């Protein structure tokens, strides 16, 4: 369904300190990082897409987090959700809901919610029992 998702950030190096460990835990491979253009991308495996990109807004204006927007990232199991949430908080993220079951979505929905250092809302979720 998606080719890529771009997340705007205000401080690229701070964002990299947040996203690099998170993407490693989720086993998403670095596709590229360009510190001159201030953007980076990770790809799912084994397919080259979808991509998750982070960087300075293209129009050069300041970044603003959207209200009601959230990006949910897949985890292979519940332990990965737990580790990803811990890494997010350890690297400048802010808690929006600790790891746990959310049966209101479906019986096996296990997720954690947090915001990156720029207040972009993220979820890491496992749908497996």
Backbone as JSON Lines, residues from 0, in Angstrom:
{"i":0,"aa":"X","n":[0.81,-1.19,0.0],"ca":[0.0,0.0,0.0],"c":[0.86,1.26,0.0]}
{"i":1,"aa":"X","n":[1.9,1.3,0.81],"ca":[2.72,2.5,0.92],"c":[4.06,2.3,0.22]}
{"i":2,"aa":"X","n":[4.5,3.33,-0.45],"ca":[5.84,3.37,-1.01],"c":[6.83,3.82,0.07]}
{"i":3,"aa":"X","n":[6.45,4.92,0.76],"ca":[7.31,5.45,1.8],"c":[6.52,6.42,2.68]}
{"i":4,"aa":"X","n":[7.06,6.64,3.85],"ca":[6.52,7.62,4.8],"c":[7.69,8.51,5.2]}
{"i":5,"aa":"X","n":[7.46,9.82,5.19],"ca":[8.5,10.79,5.56],"c":[8.09,11.45,6.87]}
{"i":6,"aa":"X","n":[9.0,11.47,7.84],"ca":[8.76,12.11,9.13],"c":[9.67,13.33,9.23]}
{"i":7,"aa":"X","n":[9.08,14.49,9.36],"ca":[9.85,15.72,9.49],"c":[10.44,15.84,10.89]}
{"i":8,"aa":"X","n":[11.66,16.37,10.96],"ca":[12.35,16.57,12.23],"c":[12.99,17.95,12.24]}
{"i":9,"aa":"X","n":[13.23,18.46,13.44],"ca":[13.86,19.78,13.56],"c":[15.37,19.69,13.76]}
{"i":10,"aa":"X","n":[15.84,18.6,14.36],"ca":[17.26,18.41,14.65],"c":[17.65,17.04,14.1]}
{"i":11,"aa":"X","n":[18.31,17.02,12.95],"ca":[18.59,15.76,12.26],"c":[19.46,14.82,13.09]}
{"i":12,"aa":"X","n":[20.52,15.29,13.69],"ca":[21.4,14.4,14.46],"c":[20.68,13.83,15.69]}
{"i":13,"aa":"X","n":[19.87,14.64,16.34],"ca":[19.07,14.14,17.46],"c":[18.1,13.06,16.97]}
{"i":14,"aa":"X","n":[17.49,13.3,15.82],"ca":[16.58,12.31,15.24],"c":[17.32,11.01,14.93]}
{"i":15,"aa":"X","n":[18.53,11.1,14.42],"ca":[19.29,9.89,14.11],"c":[19.61,9.12,15.39]}
{"i":16,"aa":"X","n":[19.92,9.81,16.47],"ca":[20.17,9.12,17.75],"c":[18.93,8.4,18.25]}
{"i":17,"aa":"X","n":[17.76,8.9,17.88],"ca":[16.5,8.26,18.26],"c":[16.15,7.11,17.31]}
{"i":18,"aa":"X","n":[16.18,7.36,16.0],"ca":[15.69,6.39,15.02],"c":[16.65,5.24,14.73]}
{"i":19,"aa":"X","n":[17.95,5.46,14.77],"ca":[18.89,4.37,14.46],"c":[18.72,3.17,15.39]}
{"i":20,"aa":"X","n":[18.7,3.33,16.71],"ca":[18.5,2.15,17.56],"c":[17.11,1.55,17.42]}
{"i":21,"aa":"X","n":[16.11,2.39,17.21],"ca":[14.74,1.9,17.05],"c":[14.64,1.03,15.8]}
{"i":22,"aa":"X","n":[15.16,1.49,14.69],"ca":[15.1,0.72,13.45],"c":[15.93,-0.56,13.53]}
{"i":23,"aa":"X","n":[17.04,-0.52,14.26],"ca":[17.85,-1.74,14.43],"c":[17.06,-2.8,15.2]}
{"i":24,"aa":"X","n":[16.38,-2.41,16.25],"ca":[15.57,-3.36,17.02],"c":[14.47,-3.96,16.15]}
{"i":25,"aa":"X","n":[13.88,-3.15,15.28],"ca":[12.81,-3.61,14.41],"c":[13.33,-4.31,13.15]}
{"i":26,"aa":"X","n":[14.65,-4.44,13.05],"ca":[15.32,-5.13,11.94],"c":[15.03,-4.51,10.58]}
{"i":27,"aa":"X","n":[14.97,-3.18,10.58],"ca":[14.84,-2.43,9.32],"c":[16.23,-1.91,8.96]}
{"i":28,"aa":"X","n":[16.64,-2.15,7.74],"ca":[17.99,-1.82,7.29],"c":[18.1,-0.38,6.81]}
{"i":29,"aa":"X","n":[19.23,0.23,7.13],"ca":[19.51,1.58,6.64],"c":[19.62,1.53,5.12]}
{"i":30,"aa":"X","n":[18.85,2.35,4.45],"ca":[18.92,2.43,2.98],"c":[19.94,3.49,2.6]}
{"i":31,"aa":"X","n":[19.86,4.66,3.27],"ca":[20.86,5.7,3.05],"c":[20.77,6.72,4.17]}
{"i":32,"aa":"X","n":[21.84,7.47,4.33],"ca":[21.85,8.64,5.2],"c":[22.66,9.71,4.47]}
{"i":33,"aa":"X","n":[22.12,10.91,4.4],"ca":[22.79,12.02,3.72],"c":[22.83,13.19,4.7]}
{"i":34,"aa":"X","n":[23.98,13.37,5.33],"ca":[24.11,14.4,6.35],"c":[24.26,15.8,5.74]}
{"i":35,"aa":"X","n":[24.44,15.9,4.45],"ca":[24.45,17.22,3.81],"c":[23.03,17.68,3.5]}
{"i":36,"aa":"X","n":[22.19,16.77,3.02],"ca":[20.8,17.11,2.73],"c":[19.89,16.9,3.95]}
{"i":37,"aa":"X","n":[20.44,16.31,5.0],"ca":[19.74,16.09,6.27],"c":[18.5,15.21,6.11]}
{"i":38,"aa":"X","n":[18.73,14.0,5.54],"ca":[17.68,13.01,5.51],"c":[18.28,11.61,5.49]}
{"i":39,"aa":"X","n":[17.47,10.65,5.92],"ca":[17.9,9.25,5.99],"c":[16.68,8.36,5.76]}
{"i":40,"aa":"X","n":[16.96,7.11,5.36],"ca":[15.86,6.17,5.11],"c":[16.25,4.78,5.56]}
{"i":41,"aa":"X","n":[15.24,4.05,6.02],"ca":[15.35,2.64,6.36],"c":[14.36,1.88,5.5]}
{"i":42,"aa":"X","n":[14.71,0.64,5.17],"ca":[13.81,-0.17,4.36],"c":[13.47,-1.45,5.08]}
{"i":43,"aa":"X","n":[12.31,-1.97,4.74],"ca":[11.9,-3.25,5.28],"c":[12.71,-4.34,4.6]}
{"i":44,"aa":"X","n":[12.64,-5.53,5.14],"ca":[13.39,-6.64,4.57],"c":[12.46,-7.83,4.41]}
{"i":45,"aa":"X","n":[12.51,-8.55,3.33],"ca":[13.52,-8.53,2.28],"c":[13.2,-7.55,1.16]}
{"i":46,"aa":"X","n":[12.03,-6.97,1.14],"ca":[11.65,-6.05,0.07],"c":[12.3,-4.68,0.27]}
{"i":47,"aa":"X","n":[12.55,-3.95,-0.82],"ca":[13.15,-2.62,-0.68],"c":[12.16,-1.53,-0.26]}
{"i":48,"aa":"X","n":[10.89,-1.85,-0.22],"ca":[9.86,-0.89,0.2],"c":[8.84,-1.61,1.05]}
{"i":49,"aa":"X","n":[8.19,-0.9,1.92],"ca":[8.16,0.55,2.07],"c":[9.41,1.09,2.76]}
{"i":50,"aa":"X","n":[9.62,2.38,2.59],"ca":[10.71,3.1,3.25],"c":[10.14,3.98,4.35]}
{"i":51,"aa":"X","n":[10.92,4.13,5.41],"ca":[10.65,5.13,6.43],"c":[11.78,6.14,6.33]}
{"i":52,"aa":"X","n":[11.43,7.39,6.06],"ca":[12.43,8.45,5.93],"c":[12.25,9.47,7.04]}
{"i":53,"aa":"X","n":[13.36,10.03,7.5],"ca":[13.32,11.15,8.44],"c":[14.23,12.23,7.89]}
{"i":54,"aa":"X","n":[13.85,13.47,8.14],"ca":[14.69,14.56,7.67],"c":[14.08,15.91,7.91]}
{"i":55,"aa":"X","n":[14.84,16.92,7.56],"ca":[14.36,18.29,7.65],"c":[13.26,18.48,6.6]}
{"i":56,"aa":"X","n":[12.21,19.23,6.9],"ca":[11.17,19.47,5.92],"c":[11.74,20.05,4.61]}
{"i":57,"aa":"X","n":[11.24,19.53,3.5],"ca":[11.74,19.89,2.18],"c":[11.59,21.38,1.89]}
{"i":58,"aa":"X","n":[10.51,21.98,2.4],"ca":[10.27,23.39,2.11],"c":[11.13,24.34,2.94]}
{"i":59,"aa":"X","n":[11.93,23.8,3.85],"ca":[12.82,24.62,4.66],"c":[12.17,25.3,5.84]}
{"i":60,"aa":"X","n":[10.86,25.16,5.97],"ca":[10.14,25.75,7.1],"c":[10.31,24.87,8.34]}
{"i":61,"aa":"X","n":[10.06,25.42,9.52],"ca":[10.19,24.62,10.74],"c":[9.23,23.42,10.76]}
{"i":62,"aa":"X","n":[9.68,22.36,11.4],"ca":[8.86,21.17,11.57],"c":[7.75,21.42,12.59]}
{"i":63,"aa":"X","n":[6.57,20.84,12.34],"ca":[5.46,20.84,13.28],"c":[4.86,19.45,13.29]}
{"i":64,"aa":"X","n":[4.69,18.87,14.48],"ca":[4.05,17.55,14.58],"c":[2.56,17.7,14.32]}
{"i":65,"aa":"X","n":[2.0,16.76,13.59],"ca":[0.57,16.8,13.27],"c":[-0.28,16.25,14.4]}
{"i":66,"aa":"X","n":[-1.42,16.84,14.61],"ca":[-2.37,16.35,15.62],"c":[-3.24,15.27,14.98]}
{"i":67,"aa":"X","n":[-3.28,14.1,15.6],"ca":[-4.08,13.01,15.09],"c":[-3.33,12.11,14.13]}
{"i":68,"aa":"X","n":[-2.1,12.43,13.82],"ca":[-1.3,11.59,12.94],"c":[-0.43,10.66,13.77]}
{"i":69,"aa":"X","n":[-0.3,9.42,13.3],"ca":[0.54,8.44,13.97],"c":[1.05,7.46,12.93]}
{"i":70,"aa":"X","n":[2.27,7.01,13.11],"ca":[2.84,5.98,12.25],"c":[3.05,4.75,13.11]}
{"i":71,"aa":"X","n":[2.49,3.62,12.67],"ca":[2.63,2.36,13.38],"c":[3.65,1.49,12.66]}
{"i":72,"aa":"X","n":[4.63,1.02,13.41],"ca":[5.7,0.19,12.88],"c":[5.5,-1.24,13.37]}
{"i":73,"aa":"X","n":[5.71,-2.2,12.49],"ca":[5.5,-3.61,12.82],"c":[6.68,-4.2,13.59]}
{"i":74,"aa":"X","n":[6.35,-5.03,14.55],"ca":[7.34,-5.79,15.31],"c":[7.05,-7.27,15.13]}
{"i":75,"aa":"X","n":[8.1,-8.09,15.11],"ca":[7.91,-9.52,14.87],"c":[7.32,-10.25,16.06]}
{"i":76,"aa":"X","n":[7.49,-9.7,17.28],"ca":[6.95,-10.35,18.46],"c":[6.8,-9.31,19.58]}
{"i":77,"aa":"X","n":[6.19,-9.75,20.67],"ca":[5.92,-8.82,21.78],"c":[7.19,-8.35,22.47]}
{"i":78,"aa":"X","n":[8.18,-9.21,22.55],"ca":[9.45,-8.81,23.17],"c":[10.1,-7.68,22.38]}
{"i":79,"aa":"X","n":[9.94,-7.68,21.07],"ca":[10.48,-6.61,20.24],"c":[9.74,-5.3,20.5]}
{"i":80,"aa":"X","n":[8.44,-5.37,20.71],"ca":[7.67,-4.18,21.09],"c":[8.24,-3.59,22.37]}
{"i":81,"aa":"X","n":[8.46,-4.46,23.36],"ca":[8.99,-4.02,24.65],"c":[10.36,-3.35,24.49]}
{"i":82,"aa":"X","n":[11.24,-3.98,23.72],"ca":[12.59,-3.43,23.51],"c":[12.54,-2.12,22.75]}
{"i":83,"aa":"X","n":[11.69,-2.04,21.74],"ca":[11.58,-0.81,20.96],"c":[11.09,0.35,21.82]}
{"i":84,"aa":"X","n":[10.09,0.11,22.65],"ca":[9.56,1.14,23.54],"c":[10.66,1.61,24.5]}
{"i":85,"aa":"X","n":[11.41,0.66,25.06],"ca":[12.51,1.01,25.97],"c":[13.57,1.85,25.27]}
{"i":86,"aa":"X","n":[13.92,1.47,24.05],"ca":[14.93,2.24,23.29],"c":[14.4,3.63,22.96]}
{"i":87,"aa":"X","n":[13.13,3.72,22.6],"ca":[12.55,5.03,22.28],"c":[12.66,5.97,23.47]}
{"i":88,"aa":"X","n":[12.29,5.48,24.65],"ca":[12.34,6.34,25.83],"c":[13.78,6.65,26.24]}
{"i":89,"aa":"X","n":[14.68,5.7,26.04],"ca":[16.09,5.9,26.4],"c":[16.8,6.88,25.47]}
{"i":90,"aa":"X","n":[16.22,7.12,24.29],"ca":[16.87,7.97,23.29],"c":[16.09,9.24,22.99]}
{"i":91,"aa":"X","n":[15.39,9.74,23.99],"ca":[14.75,11.05,23.85],"c":[13.27,11.02,23.55]}
{"i":92,"aa":"X","n":[12.67,9.82,23.44],"ca":[11.24,9.72,23.19],"c":[10.43,9.95,24.45]}
{"i":93,"aa":"X","n":[9.13,10.15,24.27],"ca":[8.21,10.4,25.38],"c":[7.08,9.39,25.34]}
{"i":94,"aa":"X","n":[6.77,8.83,26.48],"ca":[5.75,7.78,26.6],"c":[4.36,8.29,26.25]}
{"i":95,"aa":"X","n":[3.65,7.51,25.44],"ca":[2.24,7.78,25.12],"c":[1.39,6.55,25.41]}
{"i":96,"aa":"X","n":[1.98,5.52,26.03],"ca":[1.25,4.3,26.35],"c":[2.22,3.13,26.36]}
{"i":97,"aa":"X","n":[2.47,2.54,27.53],"ca":[3.47,1.48,27.63],"c":[3.04,0.21,26.89]}
{"i":98,"aa":"X","n":[3.99,-0.71,26.67],"ca":[3.66,-1.96,25.99],"c":[2.55,-2.72,26.71]}
{"i":99,"aa":"X","n":[1.67,-3.28,25.92],"ca":[0.6,-4.08,26.49],"c":[-0.43,-4.46,25.44]}
{"i":100,"aa":"X","n":[-1.31,-5.36,25.85],"ca":[-2.4,-5.77,24.96],"c":[-3.42,-4.64,24.86]}
{"i":101,"aa":"X","n":[-3.99,-4.51,23.69],"ca":[-5.06,-3.54,23.45],"c":[-6.21,-4.32,22.8]}
{"i":102,"aa":"X","n":[-6.96,-5.11,23.6],"ca":[-8.0,-5.98,23.04],"c":[-9.14,-5.22,22.38]}
{"i":103,"aa":"X","n":[-9.24,-3.92,22.62],"ca":[-10.28,-3.15,21.95],"c":[-10.04,-3.1,20.44]}
{"i":104,"aa":"X","n":[-8.8,-3.37,19.99],"ca":[-8.49,-3.39,18.56],"c":[-8.65,-4.8,17.99]}
{"i":105,"aa":"X","n":[-8.03,-5.78,18.62],"ca":[-8.28,-7.21,18.36],"c":[-7.56,-8.01,19.44]}
{"i":106,"aa":"X","n":[-7.89,-9.27,19.56],"ca":[-7.44,-10.1,20.69],"c":[-5.92,-10.17,20.83]}
{"i":107,"aa":"X","n":[-5.19,-10.12,19.73],"ca":[-3.73,-10.29,19.8],"c":[-2.95,-8.99,19.64]}
{"i":108,"aa":"X","n":[-3.63,-7.86,19.59],"ca":[-2.97,-6.57,19.39],"c":[-2.14,-6.23,20.62]}
{"i":109,"aa":"X","n":[-0.82,-6.12,20.43],"ca":[0.12,-5.8,21.51],"c":[0.96,-4.64,21.01]}
{"i":110,"aa":"X","n":[0.92,-3.52,21.71],"ca":[1.57,-2.32,21.18],"c":[2.1,-1.43,22.29]}
{"i":111,"aa":"X","n":[2.96,-0.51,21.88],"ca":[3.46,0.57,22.73],"c":[3.4,1.85,21.9]}
{"i":112,"aa":"X","n":[3.13,2.95,22.57],"ca":[3.0,4.25,21.91],"c":[3.99,5.23,22.52]}
{"i":113,"aa":"X","n":[4.56,6.06,21.66],"ca":[5.52,7.07,22.14],"c":[5.66,8.15,21.08]}
{"i":114,"aa":"X","n":[6.3,9.23,21.48],"ca":[6.59,10.33,20.57],"c":[8.11,10.45,20.43]}
{"i":115,"aa":"X","n":[8.55,10.78,19.23],"ca":[9.97,11.02,19.03],"c":[10.33,12.38,19.63]}
{"i":116,"aa":"X","n":[11.6,12.78,19.61],"ca":[11.99,14.06,20.2],"c":[11.32,15.28,19.58]}
{"i":117,"aa":"X","n":[10.74,15.14,18.38],"ca":[10.02,16.24,17.74],"c":[8.51,16.15,17.91]}
{"i":118,"aa":"X","n":[8.06,15.24,18.77],"ca":[6.65,15.05,19.11],"c":[5.85,14.33,18.03]}
{"i":119,"aa":"X","n":[6.52,13.69,17.06],"ca":[5.81,12.85,16.11],"c":[5.38,11.57,16.83]}
{"i":120,"aa":"X","n":[4.11,11.2,16.7],"ca":[3.59,10.04,17.42],"c":[3.86,8.76,16.62]}
{"i":121,"aa":"X","n":[4.38,7.77,17.34],"ca":[4.7,6.47,16.76],"c":[4.09,5.36,17.61]}
{"i":122,"aa":"X","n":[3.89,4.23,16.98],"ca":[3.42,3.03,17.64],"c":[4.29,1.89,17.13]}
{"i":123,"aa":"X","n":[4.64,0.97,18.0],"ca":[5.25,-0.28,17.59],"c":[4.28,-1.37,17.99]}
{"i":124,"aa":"X","n":[3.89,-2.22,17.03],"ca":[2.81,-3.17,17.26],"c":[3.15,-4.56,16.73]}
{"i":125,"aa":"X","n":[2.71,-5.56,17.48],"ca":[2.77,-6.95,17.07],"c":[1.34,-7.46,17.02]}
{"i":126,"aa":"X","n":[0.96,-8.07,15.9],"ca":[-0.4,-8.6,15.74],"c":[-0.47,-10.1,16.01]}
{"i":127,"aa":"X","n":[0.65,-10.73,16.27],"ca":[0.7,-12.19,16.47],"c":[0.34,-12.55,17.91]}
{"i":128,"aa":"X","n":[-0.21,-13.75,18.11],"ca":[-0.51,-14.19,19.49],"c":[0.74,-14.36,20.33]}
